[in-house]
Amino acid sequence: MAIRAAVASSDGKIVNRHFGKADCFLIFELHDGEFRYIEKRNTVPCCNMWTHEESSFENTAKALSDCSVIIAGHIGRDAADFMENRGFAVYEAPFPISAVLDKLVKESGDEWQ
């Protein structure tokens, strides 16, 4: 079974965006121990001057609804709790995208196969 991961990145190489400040997410599909890029998905940032409303989290959750995983360079506890309560697995991993996704597919084993 394939899953999708939404990655907060400004350059397509490093997971370097704060979840709440991200104006787009790169969508990857993970399947059979591999990952592939699907698309860039524009979103409205959740945080505005370090404040946020639950409705802004909900809008991002809807925009990423076909994804199971969210990976950001940083994500605040409120945002992480909100997204986890909506069924997303949330990772804070400020590292190269390929390394993060490679580790994720290898560690998942047969879970997503």
C-alpha positions, 0 to 999 in steps of 0.5 A: 500500500502506498502512502503520501508524505507532505514535506515542508521545504523551500528548496526541494532538497532540505526539510527546512520550513517551519510547518506553520510558515510553509506556503507549500508542501512537496508531496511524495509517494512511498511504496515498496521501499522507495519514494517518488515526487508527486507534486508541489502543493500550495497552502496558506501558512497556518501561523501569522506572526507566531499566532494561529487559529484552529481553522488555519490548521484545519485548512492545512489538514484539508489541503494535505488530506491524501497524505498520511505523513507530515515532515517539517523542519520544525512544528509547534506542539499545538500544530503537531497535536492538532495534525496527529489528532487528525490522523497524520504522523508528524515528524520534525526532521531538518535534514535532506529530504532524500535521507529523511524519506529513505529512512522512513521507507526503510524503517517502515518495513512491510507496514506500508507494503 
